[in-house]
């Protein structure tokens, strides 16, 4: 172990299963095939999930996000959830963990601000951590991989030291922010990124921990794990891929969020899941702010620091106490001989969405989504009819056979 360890030492303690893998497969030595058998299921070790299905022991998770989406705040909040065993972000924690942050982007005082802000927001004190949270020295960079002296081979200067510190401090989760600062290889080279990713995979396996790598995106749309900056080999090498992105204008409209406020909301998608079923819907977070009590001349106010909190969009379907009562009003029409319409271009008294807004207290955009869903499911049927003035109009009828049971 080097004289300048990557992490500070703390007392050991807590549950840690046996090392999952001691060594990476080696291309050297004799090669031979062996028989594979279906063994007794009770003898198969369970996958060592730590944080929902996002983090798993002995594997690498890649978190891809544009700048300004709260990536670092999310990782720190996850770390606090794991170290305190509290579902701060509504994600299941399988076991209380010891977490180490490889912080390679921000000065220590900025980490202190974020940690204090999260502590205030979630009512967490230093005693609650019980010495389970670690961080790398602010003046110590990391080189997991770089070109060798010949310019062609790849060497791994800090790999052994990181593995040794992870083992010595019994780290369960190692968060690396950002990945780009941990290597000096060509980012757009697939062979180079395979080498860098393999080094972090060895850390995960030999350190028997989960490694989460924070990574930036390239220019363009952020709609899949392939938005990750650099060679595709990095995202291919990660066993789990998470995509953090800001709320789009279309999402803001459908969720009833003001356009000016949408950047405060971010979504986390399960963009790549090789070991668990892919999540059916996005997890949403809100970027809030906490004012620290550190005002001092010439600053009259304390620092405002961003914190991330779980946010659940209004689920109008779960909130609908009696959908049939709404459908009864739609079926009755605004007046005898008239039908409601799905079009908001018609007079306000004829748009069926007004009934949903009144009954649910939801936004017009959400009401429009409900009408669209009912039309797609055949609950509401567009039909032409002659109104009281014998003018042909288009309106909505209710198919009673398709009403919610």
C-alpha positions as CSV (number, residue, x, y, z in Angstrom):
1,X,0.0,0.0,0.0
2,X,1.4,3.4,-0.9
3,X,2.3,6.0,1.7
4,X,-0.5,8.3,0.5
5,X,-3.6,6.1,0.7
6,X,-6.5,7.1,-1.6
7,X,-9.0,7.1,1.4
8,X,-8.8,7.9,5.1
9,X,-8.9,4.9,7.4
10,X,-11.8,4.3,9.7
11,X,-12.7,1.5,12.1
12,X,-14.0,-1.6,10.4
13,X,-17.3,-3.1,11.1
14,X,-20.6,-4.3,9.6
15,X,-21.6,-7.2,7.4
16,X,-19.6,-8.0,4.3
17,X,-20.0,-11.3,2.5
18,X,-17.1,-13.3,1.2
19,X,-15.2,-11.8,-1.8
20,X,-17.1,-12.5,-4.9
21,X,-14.1,-12.8,-7.3
22,X,-10.5,-12.7,-6.3
23,X,-9.0,-12.4,-9.8
24,X,-9.9,-11.5,-13.3
25,X,-9.8,-14.3,-15.8
26,X,-6.2,-14.5,-17.3
27,X,-5.4,-15.3,-20.9
28,X,-2.2,-17.0,-19.8
29,X,-1.8,-20.7,-18.8
30,X,-3.4,-23.8,-20.3
31,X,-6.8,-23.6,-21.8
32,X,-9.3,-26.4,-21.2
33,X,-13.0,-26.8,-21.3
34,X,-15.0,-28.4,-18.5
35,X,-18.4,-29.8,-18.0
36,X,-21.2,-27.5,-16.9
37,X,-23.9,-28.9,-14.7
38,X,-27.3,-27.7,-13.4
39,X,-26.6,-27.5,-9.7
40,X,-28.8,-27.4,-6.6
41,X,-30.4,-23.9,-6.6
42,X,-30.0,-23.6,-2.9
43,X,-26.3,-23.6,-3.3
44,X,-26.2,-20.7,-5.7
45,X,-25.3,-17.4,-3.9
46,X,-27.9,-14.6,-4.2
47,X,-27.0,-11.5,-6.2
48,X,-25.7,-8.9,-3.8
49,X,-28.0,-6.0,-4.5
50,X,-27.3,-3.0,-2.4
51,X,-29.4,-0.1,-3.6
52,X,-32.6,-1.1,-5.4
53,X,-31.5,-2.6,-8.7
54,X,-29.1,0.3,-9.4
55,X,-26.1,-0.9,-7.4
56,X,-24.9,-4.5,-7.0
57,X,-21.7,-5.8,-5.4
58,X,-18.9,-6.8,-7.7
59,X,-20.3,-4.9,-10.7
60,X,-20.0,-1.5,-12.3
61,X,-22.9,1.0,-12.8
62,X,-22.6,3.8,-15.2
63,X,-24.6,7.0,-14.5
64,X,-24.8,9.2,-17.6
65,X,-26.0,12.8,-17.3
66,X,-25.6,16.3,-18.8
67,X,-24.1,19.0,-16.7
68,X,-26.4,20.8,-14.4
69,X,-28.8,17.9,-13.8
70,X,-27.8,17.4,-10.2
71,X,-25.7,14.3,-10.9
72,X,-23.2,14.9,-8.0
73,X,-26.0,15.8,-5.6
74,X,-27.9,12.6,-6.5
75,X,-24.8,10.5,-5.9
76,X,-24.2,12.2,-2.5
77,X,-27.9,11.7,-1.5
78,X,-27.6,8.0,-2.5
79,X,-24.5,7.7,-0.3
80,X,-26.4,9.2,2.7
81,X,-29.3,6.9,2.1
82,X,-26.9,3.9,2.1
83,X,-24.9,4.9,5.1
84,X,-27.9,5.8,7.2
85,X,-30.1,3.0,5.9
86,X,-32.9,5.5,5.1
87,X,-35.0,5.5,2.0
88,X,-34.3,9.2,1.3
89,X,-35.1,8.9,-2.4
90,X,-37.7,6.1,-2.1
91,X,-35.3,3.4,-3.4
92,X,-35.1,0.2,-1.4
93,X,-31.8,-0.3,0.6
94,X,-30.9,-4.0,0.9
95,X,-28.3,-3.5,3.6
96,X,-26.6,-0.6,5.4
97,X,-23.4,0.2,3.6
98,X,-20.0,1.9,3.9
99,X,-19.6,4.3,1.0
100,X,-16.5,6.0,-0.4
101,X,-16.6,9.0,-2.7
102,X,-13.8,9.5,-5.2
103,X,-14.4,13.2,-5.7
104,X,-12.3,14.4,-8.6
105,X,-14.1,17.5,-9.6
106,X,-15.1,19.7,-6.7
107,X,-13.0,21.2,-3.8
108,X,-13.6,19.8,-0.3
109,X,-15.5,22.9,0.8
110,X,-18.1,22.4,-1.9
111,X,-18.6,18.8,-0.8
112,X,-18.9,20.1,2.8
113,X,-21.6,22.5,1.6
114,X,-23.6,19.8,-0.2
115,X,-23.3,17.4,2.6
116,X,-24.5,20.0,5.2
117,X,-27.3,21.0,2.9
118,X,-28.5,17.4,2.6
119,X,-28.1,16.9,6.3
120,X,-30.4,19.9,6.9
121,X,-32.9,18.8,4.3
122,X,-33.2,15.2,5.5
123,X,-32.5,15.8,9.2
124,X,-29.3,13.8,9.3
125,X,-26.5,14.5,11.7
126,X,-22.8,13.4,11.6
127,X,-23.6,10.9,14.4
128,X,-26.1,9.2,12.0
129,X,-23.3,8.4,9.6
130,X,-21.4,6.3,12.2
131,X,-18.1,6.7,10.3
132,X,-19.5,4.9,7.3
133,X,-18.9,7.7,4.7
134,X,-15.4,8.2,3.2
135,X,-13.9,10.6,0.7
136,X,-10.7,10.8,-1.3
137,X,-8.2,13.6,-0.4
138,X,-9.0,16.8,-2.3
139,X,-5.5,17.3,-3.5
140,X,-5.0,13.7,-4.7
141,X,-6.0,12.8,-8.2
142,X,-6.5,9.2,-9.5
143,X,-5.1,7.4,-12.5
144,X,-6.8,4.1,-12.9
145,X,-5.4,3.8,-16.4
146,X,-2.9,5.6,-18.6
147,X,-0.6,5.0,-21.5
148,X,2.7,3.2,-20.6
149,X,6.2,4.5,-21.2
150,X,6.2,3.0,-24.8
151,X,3.0,5.0,-25.7
152,X,1.1,1.8,-26.7
153,X,0.7,-0.3,-23.7
154,X,-1.7,0.6,-20.8
155,X,-0.7,0.7,-17.2
156,X,-2.8,1.0,-14.1
157,X,-1.0,3.2,-11.5
158,X,-3.6,3.4,-8.8
159,X,-5.6,0.2,-9.3
160,X,-3.9,-1.8,-6.6
161,X,-3.9,1.1,-4.1
162,X,-7.7,1.6,-4.6
163,X,-8.4,-2.1,-4.2
164,X,-6.3,-2.2,-1.0
165,X,-8.1,0.8,0.5
166,X,-11.5,-0.5,-0.4
167,X,-10.7,-3.8,1.3
168,X,-9.1,-2.2,4.3
169,X,-12.0,0.0,5.0
170,X,-14.6,-2.6,3.9
171,X,-16.2,-0.3,1.4
172,X,-19.5,-1.6,0.0
173,X,-20.1,1.2,-2.6
174,X,-17.4,3.3,-4.4
175,X,-18.7,6.3,-6.2
176,X,-16.4,7.8,-8.8
177,X,-17.2,11.4,-10.0
178,X,-16.4,11.9,-12.8
179,X,-15.0,8.9,-14.7
180,X,-13.2,11.1,-17.2
181,X,-10.9,12.3,-14.5
182,X,-9.7,8.8,-13.6
183,X,-7.8,8.0,-16.8
184,X,-5.5,9.5,-19.3
185,X,-6.5,7.4,-22.3
186,X,-8.2,8.5,-25.6
187,X,-11.9,8.8,-24.7
188,X,-13.1,8.2,-28.3
189,X,-11.1,4.9,-28.6
190,X,-13.1,1.8,-28.0
191,X,-10.0,-0.3,-27.1
192,X,-8.8,2.3,-24.7
193,X,-12.2,2.6,-23.0
194,X,-12.4,-1.2,-22.7
195,X,-9.1,-1.1,-20.7
196,X,-10.3,1.7,-18.5
197,X,-13.7,0.1,-17.8
198,X,-12.0,-3.3,-17.2
199,X,-9.8,-1.7,-14.5
200,X,-12.9,-0.4,-12.6
201,X,-14.5,-3.8,-13.0
202,X,-11.5,-5.4,-11.3
203,X,-11.9,-2.9,-8.5
204,X,-15.5,-3.9,-8.1
205,X,-14.7,-7.6,-8.2
206,X,-11.5,-7.7,-6.1
207,X,-12.8,-5.1,-3.7
208,X,-16.1,-6.9,-3.5
209,X,-17.9,-3.6,-3.8
210,X,-20.3,-1.8,-6.2
211,X,-18.7,0.8,-8.4
212,X,-20.8,3.7,-9.8
213,X,-19.1,5.9,-12.4
214,X,-20.5,9.3,-13.2
215,X,-20.1,10.3,-16.8
216,X,-21.0,13.2,-19.0
217,X,-22.9,13.2,-22.3
218,X,-22.0,14.2,-25.8
219,X,-23.7,17.0,-27.7
220,X,-27.1,16.1,-29.0
221,X,-30.3,14.5,-27.6
222,X,-30.0,12.7,-24.3
223,X,-32.4,9.9,-25.0
224,X,-30.4,6.7,-24.3
225,X,-27.3,5.3,-22.7
226,X,-25.6,5.8,-26.0
227,X,-25.6,9.6,-25.3
228,X,-22.6,8.9,-23.1
229,X,-19.6,10.9,-24.2
230,X,-16.8,9.1,-26.0
231,X,-16.5,5.6,-27.2
232,X,-19.4,3.2,-26.9
233,X,-17.3,0.6,-25.3
234,X,-17.7,2.3,-21.9
235,X,-21.5,2.0,-21.8
236,X,-21.2,-1.5,-23.3
237,X,-18.8,-2.5,-20.5
238,X,-21.1,-1.4,-17.6
239,X,-23.5,-4.0,-16.3
240,X,-26.1,-1.4,-15.3
241,X,-26.7,1.9,-17.0
242,X,-28.6,4.9,-15.6
243,X,-29.6,8.0,-17.5
244,X,-30.3,11.3,-15.8
245,X,-31.9,14.0,-17.9
246,X,-33.9,17.2,-17.4
247,X,-37.6,17.4,-18.0
248,X,-38.5,18.2,-21.6
249,X,-41.0,20.8,-22.7
250,X,-43.5,18.1,-23.7
251,X,-43.1,16.3,-20.3
252,X,-43.6,19.6,-18.5
253,X,-46.8,20.2,-20.4
254,X,-48.2,16.7,-19.8
255,X,-47.3,16.8,-16.1
256,X,-48.7,20.2,-15.4
257,X,-45.3,21.9,-14.7
258,X,-44.8,25.5,-15.7
259,X,-42.3,25.9,-18.6
260,X,-40.1,28.2,-16.5
261,X,-39.8,25.6,-13.7
262,X,-39.1,22.4,-15.8
263,X,-35.3,22.6,-15.4
264,X,-35.8,21.9,-11.6
265,X,-37.1,18.4,-12.4
266,X,-34.9,15.6,-13.6
267,X,-35.8,12.0,-14.5
268,X,-33.7,8.8,-13.9
269,X,-34.2,6.0,-16.4
270,X,-33.0,2.5,-16.2
271,X,-31.2,2.7,-19.6
272,X,-29.5,-0.7,-19.4
273,X,-30.4,-3.6,-17.1
274,X,-28.5,-6.9,-17.6
275,X,-29.2,-8.3,-14.1
276,X,-32.7,-7.1,-13.3
277,X,-36.0,-6.3,-15.0
278,X,-35.9,-2.9,-16.6
279,X,-38.0,-0.3,-14.7
280,X,-41.4,0.3,-16.3
281,X,-41.3,4.1,-15.7
282,X,-38.9,6.9,-14.9
283,X,-38.1,8.0,-11.4
284,X,-38.4,11.7,-11.0
285,X,-36.5,14.1,-8.7
286,X,-36.8,17.8,-7.9
287,X,-33.8,20.0,-7.5
288,X,-34.4,22.1,-4.4
289,X,-32.3,24.6,-2.5
290,X,-31.2,24.9,1.1
291,X,-29.7,28.1,2.6
292,X,-26.8,27.3,4.9
293,X,-26.4,29.1,8.2
294,X,-22.9,30.5,7.2
295,X,-23.6,34.1,6.6
296,X,-20.6,36.3,7.3
297,X,-19.5,39.8,6.2
298,X,-19.6,40.9,3.5
299,X,-22.2,38.2,2.7
300,X,-25.5,38.9,4.3
301,X,-27.1,35.5,3.4
302,X,-25.8,32.0,3.7
303,X,-24.8,29.9,0.7
304,X,-27.7,28.5,-1.3
305,X,-26.9,24.9,-2.1
306,X,-28.8,22.5,-4.3
307,X,-30.3,19.3,-2.9
308,X,-32.1,16.5,-4.7
309,X,-35.4,15.1,-3.5
310,X,-37.7,12.4,-4.8
311,X,-40.7,13.8,-6.7
312,X,-43.8,11.9,-7.7
313,X,-45.9,13.3,-10.6
314,X,-49.6,13.6,-9.9
315,X,-51.0,10.2,-10.8
316,X,-54.5,11.2,-11.9
317,X,-55.5,7.6,-12.4
318,X,-54.8,6.7,-8.8
319,X,-56.5,9.9,-7.6
320,X,-59.7,9.3,-9.5
321,X,-62.1,8.3,-6.7
322,X,-65.0,7.6,-9.1
323,X,-64.1,7.7,-12.8
324,X,-67.7,6.6,-13.6
325,X,-69.1,9.8,-12.0
326,X,-67.0,11.8,-14.5
327,X,-68.1,9.6,-17.3
328,X,-71.7,10.1,-16.2
329,X,-71.3,13.9,-16.6
330,X,-69.7,13.5,-20.0
331,X,-72.5,11.2,-21.2
332,X,-75.1,13.7,-20.0
333,X,-73.6,16.5,-22.2
334,X,-73.4,20.2,-21.4
335,X,-77.2,20.4,-22.0
336,X,-79.9,18.3,-23.6
337,X,-79.2,17.5,-27.2
338,X,-75.5,18.5,-27.0
339,X,-72.4,16.4,-26.5
340,X,-69.0,17.3,-25.0
341,X,-66.0,17.3,-27.3
342,X,-62.4,16.3,-27.0
343,X,-61.2,19.4,-28.8
344,X,-60.1,22.4,-26.7
345,X,-60.6,24.6,-29.8
346,X,-64.4,24.5,-29.2
347,X,-66.1,26.8,-26.6
348,X,-65.0,26.1,-23.1
349,X,-68.4,24.9,-22.1
350,X,-68.2,21.9,-24.5
351,X,-64.6,20.6,-23.7
352,X,-64.9,17.4,-21.7
353,X,-61.6,18.2,-20.0
354,X,-63.3,20.9,-17.9
355,X,-65.2,18.2,-16.0
356,X,-62.0,16.3,-15.2
357,X,-60.3,19.5,-14.1
358,X,-63.2,20.3,-11.8
359,X,-63.5,16.8,-10.3
360,X,-59.7,16.1,-10.0
361,X,-58.1,19.4,-9.5
362,X,-55.5,18.5,-12.1
363,X,-54.1,20.5,-15.0
364,X,-55.8,20.9,-18.4
365,X,-52.9,19.0,-19.9
366,X,-53.4,16.1,-17.6
367,X,-57.2,16.2,-18.3
368,X,-56.4,16.1,-22.0
369,X,-54.2,13.0,-21.5
370,X,-57.1,11.2,-19.7
371,X,-59.5,12.0,-22.5
372,X,-56.9,10.7,-25.0
373,X,-56.4,7.5,-23.1
374,X,-60.2,6.9,-22.8
375,X,-60.6,7.5,-26.5
376,X,-57.7,5.1,-27.3
377,X,-59.3,2.4,-25.0
378,X,-62.7,2.9,-26.5
379,X,-64.3,4.3,-23.4
380,X,-65.1,7.5,-25.2
381,X,-66.3,7.3,-28.8
382,X,-66.1,10.2,-31.2
383,X,-69.4,10.5,-33.0
384,X,-71.2,12.9,-35.3
385,X,-74.6,14.2,-34.2
386,X,-77.2,16.8,-35.0
387,X,-77.6,19.4,-32.2
388,X,-80.7,21.3,-31.2
389,X,-80.2,23.7,-34.1
390,X,-79.9,20.7,-36.5
391,X,-76.3,21.5,-37.2
392,X,-73.9,18.5,-37.5
393,X,-71.3,18.5,-34.8
394,X,-68.7,16.1,-33.5
395,X,-68.9,15.0,-29.9
396,X,-68.1,12.2,-27.4
397,X,-70.3,9.3,-26.4
398,X,-69.6,6.9,-23.6
399,X,-69.4,3.2,-24.3
400,X,-70.9,1.8,-21.1
401,X,-69.5,-1.7,-21.8
402,X,-66.0,-0.3,-21.5
403,X,-66.4,1.7,-18.3
404,X,-64.0,1.1,-15.5
405,X,-65.3,-1.8,-13.3
